Amino acid sequence: MTETPSPSLPAPDGDPATLSGVRHGLLQVGERIALHGSSKRYSITLTAGAVWHTTKGGIPHDDLIGQPEGTVVKTTSGFPFVAFRPLLEEYTVSMPRGATVIYPKDASYILMFTDIFPGARVLEAGAGSGALSLSLLRAIGPTGRLYSYERREDFAAGARRNVEQFFGGPHPAWDLRLGDLNQVIGPETVDRAILDMLAPWECVDAVHDHFVPGGWLCCYVATTTQMGRVMDTIRAHGGWMEPTAVEVNARPWHAEGLAIRPGHAGRGHTGFIVHARRLADGVKAPLRRRRPAPGAYGPDYHGPRPPGVVTE
Ligand SMILES: C[S@@+](CC[C@H](N)C(=O)[O-])C[C@H]1O[C@@H](n2cnc3c(N)ncnc32)[C@H](O)[C@@H]1O
């Protein structure tokens, strides 16, 4: 069960210098908490006098309010649940969403391999539900700058709600802008950019002009045809190093005594992560020495053509 978060959530009481979104102390009214059952977890917002109903009986919210994290509460039929504040990962997958979010396994890879650092200037499009914005803001911190572009007003509003709910208010490093990236891109210079949209190849030119030399571009796409198109667009542009692509697979395991096997739960395909590094101004990527596979750019290929590739 997932509830819409309450707008009256108390502010995080963590160190304001890091703005982590982490809260401490006893559980309070208005806080969103995760209830961990034997195989599932649920998200509720603590409300004085309310009862959380399950098929195994109810739990009065008052049994949780004023208790520390890690408290065990039982339903009226005796089923135990453990209460914790949701971590960023749990918050991201249970928050309200309009657009499909980047899942934590991919977001964590993106943070490392796009080399997101405290103080970084990062461009992101589209903001969607704000899932990646949350991870980016936490990594760059209040001294960084995140320019998030979103062309749908309803999605931008949802992303703002999710981000402000998590951090307990507006994040000082966040600049959420409404509009199509190609049309409304600002004058900012950025160290890193992440494009999570249907047609990232349409924005490769625009973001190139805003990058510092050596900056990383990351494109997140759902299908192999999108992956091929964006990689060949990056090669054809010439102002980037050879792009790379990866799919991140995380497989949960079950280990109990002699019963050790891959877990039944697990997420299937989510997306592909494409990375490319920005070259210095005016520099063109060295031609690849390795020939593409026969037929790769043959007569049936109608996409962007990297320099030096001959039509067979
Ligand atoms: C898959 S969602 C992004 C999800 C987001 N990364 C997250 O983790 O919550 C793709 C978003 O890109 C937006 N979009 C697509 N093309 C765009 C463009 N050219 N400029 C700005 N936003 C764009 C769409 O409206 C949509 O909300």
The ligand as an SDF file (V2000), in Angstrom:
LIG
                    3D

 27 29  0  0  0  0  0  0  0  0999 V2000
   11.4510    8.7020  -18.0940 C   0  0  0  0  0  0  0  0  0  0  0  0
   11.0200   10.3170  -17.6060 S   0  0  0  0  0  0  0  0  0  0  0  0
   12.3550   10.8540  -16.5880 C   0  0  0  0  0  0  0  0  0  0  0  0
   12.3130   10.2140  -15.2270 C   0  0  0  0  0  0  0  0  0  0  0  0
   13.3080   10.7940  -14.2560 C   0  0  0  0  0  0  0  0  0  0  0  0
   14.6710   10.6280  -14.6930 N   0  0  0  0  0  0  0  0  0  0  0  0
   13.1320   10.1600  -12.8920 C   0  0  0  0  0  0  0  0  0  0  0  0
   14.0270    9.4040  -12.4570 O   0  0  0  0  0  0  0  0  0  0  0  0
   12.1120   10.4040  -12.2280 O   0  0  0  0  0  0  0  0  0  0  0  0
   11.2870   11.2280  -19.0870 C   0  0  0  0  0  0  0  0  0  0  0  0
   10.8390   12.6660  -18.9460 C   0  0  0  0  0  0  0  0  0  0  0  0
   11.4880   13.4370  -19.9380 O   0  0  0  0  0  0  0  0  0  0  0  0
   10.6020   14.4820  -20.3120 C   0  0  0  0  0  0  0  0  0  0  0  0
   11.1470   14.9530  -21.5910 N   0  0  0  0  0  0  0  0  0  0  0  0
   11.2310   14.2730  -22.7640 C   0  0  0  0  0  0  0  0  0  0  0  0
   11.8650   15.0040  -23.7050 N   0  0  0  0  0  0  0  0  0  0  0  0
   12.2060   16.1900  -23.1010 C   0  0  0  0  0  0  0  0  0  0  0  0
   12.8800   17.3550  -23.5500 C   0  0  0  0  0  0  0  0  0  0  0  0
   13.3410   17.4600  -24.8000 N   0  0  0  0  0  0  0  0  0  0  0  0
   13.0640   18.3770  -22.6780 N   0  0  0  0  0  0  0  0  0  0  0  0
   12.5830   18.2910  -21.4040 C   0  0  0  0  0  0  0  0  0  0  0  0
   11.9300   17.1980  -20.9300 N   0  0  0  0  0  0  0  0  0  0  0  0
   11.7480   16.1570  -21.7590 C   0  0  0  0  0  0  0  0  0  0  0  0
    9.2480   13.7950  -20.3480 C   0  0  0  0  0  0  0  0  0  0  0  0
    8.1940   14.7130  -20.2330 O   0  0  0  0  0  0  0  0  0  0  0  0
    9.3440   12.8620  -19.1500 C   0  0  0  0  0  0  0  0  0  0  0  0
    8.8290   13.4540  -17.9950 O   0  0  0  0  0  0  0  0  0  0  0  0
  1  2  1  0
  2  3  1  0
  2 10  1  0
  3  4  1  0
  4  5  1  0
  5  6  1  0
  5  7  1  0
  7  8  2  0
  7  9  1  0
 10 11  1  0
 11 12  1  0
 11 26  1  0
 12 13  1  0
 13 14  1  0
 13 24  1  0
 14 15  1  0
 14 23  1  0
 15 16  2  0
 16 17  1  0
 17 18  1  0
 17 23  2  0
 18 19  1  0
 18 20  2  0
 20 21  1  0
 21 22  2  0
 22 23  1  0
 24 25  1  0
 24 26  1  0
 26 27  1  0
M  CHG  2   2   1   9  -1
M  END
$$$$
